[in-house]
C-alpha cells in the first residue's frame, strides 16, 4: 500500500501550484518540468512499494533496487519544490489573501523538511537502523499528513468564494486558525 502515498499527495501538489500561480499572477516556473515531475512521481511511486520494509529479509539486490528507486523519486519531488520556491520568491506576490500565502509557505517548509528525512531513509542501511523509530513516523507525518491537511486548509481559504458562495475571509479568524 505504500505507492498510494505518492498518489494521495498529488491533489495537494495541484492546490499549492494553483495558489502560487494565482498569487504571483504568472504560470509556475518551468511548468513543463512540473508536469514531467508529476508523471515521474506517478511511475516511480508504483515501484517503491517495499522501501520501508527492508527488515523483512529482502535480498541485497532487492534492497539495492529499492534504494536506487527511492533516491530517484527524490529528484522529481525536489524539482517540484525548487520550482515552487523559485516561483514564490521570483515574483512579487499579490497580498490580497495573505492567510492563504501563509498556508502555502507552511506547506513548502513542512514538505521540504519531511522530504529531506525521506532522502535519509532512502538508504537501506540507514532505514534498517531507524526502523520502528519515531524518525520514520515523523517522516510520514511531515510529508503526507501535514502536507495534505495544510494543502486542504489552504484550498478552503483560497477557494472560499467558490465553495461557500460568499467571502468568508475574516482576517482575524483565519490568522487565529493558522497559528492555532
Secondary structure by P-SEA (a helix, b strand, c coil): ccaaaaaaaaaaaaaaaaaaaaaacccccaaaaaaaaaaaaaaaaaaacccccccccccaaaaaaaaaaaaaaaaaaaaaaaaaaaaaaacccccccaaaaaaaaaaaaaaaaaaaaaaaaccaaaaaaacccaaaaaaaaaccaaaaaaaaaaaaaaaccccccccccaaaaaaaaaac
